[in-house]
């Protein structure tokens, strides 16, 4: 007989160590770090665009968007 994964939350079961949501202060801190890094990427994108480096500007802009997205998901998902 095979045993499948257990559902967390059933009486008498503890679940996996990573099942509990992160505390709000930790989510806020990580979102703030992501925001700072996204702003730095955005500044690099603007500076590269002004300097005529189109490819670097696009790549830095994508990095800013991806970092902002990851920070928002960290904050919202828990």
N, CA, C and O of each residue as an XYZ file, in Angstrom:
312
protein
N       0.838     -1.167      0.000
C       0.000      0.000      0.000
C       0.897      1.248      0.000
O       1.858      1.329      0.765
N       0.572      2.210     -0.861
C       1.366      3.438     -0.926
C       0.674      4.532     -0.120
O      -0.553      4.613     -0.058
N       1.477      5.340      0.473
C       0.959      6.442      1.280
C       1.262      7.734      0.533
O       2.416      8.008      0.205
N       0.241      8.521      0.266
C       0.411      9.790     -0.438
C       0.764     10.905      0.520
O       0.903     10.679      1.722
N       0.910     12.103     -0.006
C       1.235     13.240      0.862
C       0.072     13.532      1.802
O      -1.092     13.412      1.422
N       0.395     13.910      3.011
C      -0.631     14.216      4.006
C      -1.126     15.634      3.839
O      -0.378     16.530      3.449
N      -2.378     15.822      4.134
C      -2.958     17.157      4.072
C      -2.685     17.890      5.384
O      -3.051     17.395      6.450
N      -2.048     19.059      5.327
C      -1.827     19.797      6.574
C      -3.152     20.290      7.129
O      -4.069     20.609      6.372
N      -3.251     20.350      8.420
C      -4.458     20.850      9.052
C      -5.370     19.762      9.577
O      -6.344     20.061     10.268
N      -5.084     18.513      9.270
C      -5.897     17.435      9.810
C      -5.555     17.236     11.282
O      -4.400     17.415     11.670
N      -6.524     16.874     12.102
C      -6.253     16.706     13.536
C      -5.170     15.655     13.791
O      -5.183     14.571     13.207
N      -4.255     15.998     14.658
C      -3.203     15.066     15.031
C      -2.003     15.060     14.107
O      -1.063     14.300     14.339
N      -1.998     15.872     13.077
C      -0.873     15.915     12.142
C      -0.233     17.285     12.188
O      -0.921     18.301     12.294
N       1.077     17.308     12.110
C       1.798     18.572     12.205
C       2.083     19.184     10.852
O       2.287     20.396     10.777
N       2.109     18.412      9.778
C       2.437     18.957      8.469
C       3.935     19.137      8.311
O       4.711     18.739      9.180
N       4.334     19.731      7.214
C       5.754     19.975      6.941
C       6.212     21.245      7.638
O       5.391     22.101      7.965
N       7.519     21.380      7.870
C       8.012     22.568      8.576
C       7.735     23.878      7.846
O       7.602     24.906      8.510
N       7.641     23.898      6.518
C       7.447     25.136      5.772
C       6.002     25.476      5.486
O       5.743     26.370      4.681
N       5.049     24.805      6.108
C       3.639     25.021      5.804
C       3.048     26.275      6.432
O       2.068     26.814      5.916
N       3.615     26.747      7.520
C       3.041     27.911      8.179
C       3.397     29.179      7.402
O       4.492     29.274      6.847
N       2.477     30.159      7.355
C       2.765     31.402      6.620
C       3.820     32.232      7.343
O       4.008     32.116      8.554
N       4.498     33.067      6.573
C       5.516     33.946      7.154
C       4.840     35.042      7.976
O       3.726     35.455      7.654
N       5.492     35.511      9.020
C       4.933     36.634      9.799
C       4.878     37.903      8.940
O       5.668     38.071      8.012
N       3.946     38.776      9.261
C       3.752     40.003      8.480
C       5.004     40.865      8.459
O       5.344     41.420      7.414
N       5.699     40.992      9.583
C       6.891     41.838      9.627
C       7.975     41.293      8.685
O       8.701     42.070      8.066
N       8.085     39.981      8.576
C       9.065     39.396      7.660
C       8.678     39.648      6.208
O       9.535     39.952      5.379
N       7.385     39.522      5.898
C       6.928     39.799      4.525
C       7.136     41.261      4.160
O       7.540     41.570      3.039
N       6.861     42.165      5.100
C       7.073     43.592      4.843
C       8.551     43.902      4.621
O       8.902     44.685      3.738
N       9.410     43.287      5.421
C      10.846     43.506      5.268
C      11.365     43.029      3.928
O      12.134     43.730      3.270
N      10.947     41.833      3.517
C      11.405     41.319      2.221
C      10.837     42.125      1.063
O      11.520     42.325      0.058
N       9.586     42.596      1.189
C       9.003     43.435      0.148
C       9.745     44.769      0.055
O       9.937     45.295     -1.041
N      10.166     45.321      1.203
C      10.920     46.569      1.197
C      12.284     46.382      0.520
O      12.710     47.235     -0.259
N      12.955     45.290      0.808
C      14.239     45.002      0.158
C      14.042     44.877     -1.350
O      14.839     45.403     -2.127
N      12.988     44.184     -1.763
C      12.704     44.047     -3.195
C      12.411     45.407     -3.827
O      12.819     45.667     -4.958
N      11.710     46.270     -3.103
C      11.421     47.610     -3.625
C      12.695     48.408     -3.835
O      12.846     49.069     -4.862
N      13.608     48.359     -2.884
C      14.883     49.088     -3.008
C      15.667     48.575     -4.212
O      16.210     49.367     -4.982
N      15.728     47.269     -4.379
C      16.474     46.699     -5.505
C      15.789     47.045     -6.825
O      16.465     47.318     -7.817
N      14.447     47.035     -6.848
C      13.725     47.402     -8.068
C      13.991     48.857     -8.443
O      14.134     49.177     -9.623
N      14.059     49.735     -7.452
C      14.365     51.145     -7.729
C      15.783     51.283     -8.282
O      16.020     52.076     -9.194
N      16.721     50.518     -7.737
C      18.088     50.555     -8.266
C      18.141     50.069     -9.711
O      18.821     50.667    -10.546
N      17.423     48.986    -10.005
C      17.352     48.501    -11.383
C      16.716     49.547    -12.296
O      17.166     49.753    -13.423
N      15.666     50.206    -11.801
C      15.020     51.243    -12.598
C      15.952     52.414    -12.871
O      15.967     52.952    -13.978
N      16.720     52.807    -11.880
C      17.705     53.876    -12.088
C      18.771     53.486    -13.089
O      19.211     54.302    -13.899
N      19.185     52.218    -13.026
C      20.165     51.743    -13.996
C      19.572     51.750    -15.410
O      20.262     52.066    -16.379
N      18.291     51.401    -15.515
C      17.631     51.405    -16.825
C      17.574     52.820    -17.402
O      17.840     53.024    -18.587
N      17.229     53.787    -16.565
C      17.154     55.181    -17.031
C      18.540     55.680    -17.436
O      18.696     56.305    -18.484
N      19.537     55.404    -16.610
C      20.891     55.859    -16.923
C      21.411     55.216    -18.201
O      22.070     55.869    -19.010
N      21.114     53.935    -18.377
C      21.556     53.260    -19.597
C      20.845     53.817    -20.824
O      21.455     53.960    -21.884
N      19.568     54.131    -20.689
C      18.818     54.682    -21.824
C      19.365     56.061    -22.206
O      19.538     56.358    -23.388
N      19.635     56.897    -21.204
C      20.193     58.222    -21.473
C      21.577     58.093    -22.103
O      21.949     58.889    -22.965
N      22.334     57.091    -21.672
C      23.670     56.878    -22.222
C      23.695     56.190    -23.568
O      24.770     55.968    -24.125
N      22.524     55.845    -24.110
C      22.475     55.250    -25.437
C      22.664     53.738    -25.458
O      22.860     53.159    -26.527
N      22.608     53.092    -24.304
C      22.755     51.634    -24.232
C      21.365     51.005    -24.142
O      20.877     50.695    -23.056
N      20.749     50.827    -25.289
C      19.374     50.336    -25.338
C      19.199     48.937    -24.757
O      18.260     48.690    -24.000
N      20.103     48.021    -25.109
C      19.970     46.649    -24.617
C      20.084     46.600    -23.099
O      19.289     45.928    -22.443
N      21.052     47.293    -22.539
C      21.218     47.324    -21.091
C      20.005     47.965    -20.422
O      19.576     47.526    -19.354
N      19.456     48.997    -21.046
C      18.279     49.661    -20.490
C      17.090     48.706    -20.448
O      16.369     48.653    -19.451
N      16.885     47.959    -21.518
C      15.772     47.009    -21.561
C      15.972     45.909    -20.521
O      15.030     45.552    -19.813
N      17.175     45.374    -20.422
C      17.437     44.299    -19.470
C      17.283     44.788    -18.030
O      16.744     44.064    -17.193
N      17.741     45.988    -17.730
C      17.590     46.530    -16.380
C      16.120     46.818    -16.077
O      15.666     46.617    -14.951
N      15.382     47.286    -17.073
C      13.947     47.511    -16.891
C      13.203     46.219    -16.608
O      12.319     46.183    -15.753
N      13.553     45.162    -17.318
C      12.952     43.851    -17.056
C      13.308     43.388    -15.652
O      12.459     42.848    -14.942
N      14.551     43.593    -15.248
C      14.959     43.230    -13.895
C      14.171     43.991    -12.843
O      13.809     43.429    -11.810
N      13.903     45.267    -13.099
C      13.121     46.069    -12.152
C      11.697     45.534    -12.041
O      11.155     45.414    -10.943
N      11.099     45.215    -13.179
C       9.733     44.681    -13.161
C       9.659     43.324    -12.468
O       8.742     43.070    -11.686
N      10.616     42.464    -12.752
C      10.612     41.132    -12.138
C      10.828     41.217    -10.627
O      10.199     40.481     -9.866
N      11.704     42.101    -10.197
C      11.966     42.253     -8.765
C      10.750     42.837     -8.057
O      10.408     42.407     -6.955
N      10.097     43.810     -8.679
C       8.885     44.383     -8.090
C       7.782     43.329     -8.011
O       7.050     43.270     -7.024
N       7.665     42.515     -9.025
C       6.659     41.438     -9.031
C       6.939     40.431     -7.902
O       6.023     40.025     -7.186
N       8.193     40.042     -7.751
C       8.543     39.085     -6.698
C       8.268     39.672     -5.319
O       7.799     38.961     -4.430
N       8.553     40.955     -5.128
C       8.268     41.600     -3.849
C       6.776     41.677     -3.563
O       6.343     41.474     -2.429
N       5.991     41.971     -4.595
C       4.530     42.019     -4.416
C       3.974     40.636     -4.095
O       3.093     40.509     -3.245
N       4.468     39.613     -4.752
C       4.002     38.248     -4.468
C       4.396     37.809     -3.061
O       3.637     37.106     -2.394
N       5.566     38.216     -2.614
C       5.981     37.902     -1.250
C       5.057     38.551     -0.236
O       4.694     37.940      0.769
N       4.682     39.781     -0.502
C       3.815     40.512      0.414
C       2.394     39.956      0.399
O       1.785     39.806      1.458
N       1.863     39.651     -0.767
C       0.474     39.235     -0.891
C       0.266     37.755     -0.568
O      -0.742     37.396      0.041
N       1.188     36.905     -0.959
C       1.012     35.468     -0.805
C       1.149     35.027      0.637
O       0.389     34.184      1.113
N       2.105     35.589      1.319
C       2.313     35.193      2.707
C       3.354     34.148      2.767
O       3.686     33.669      3.851
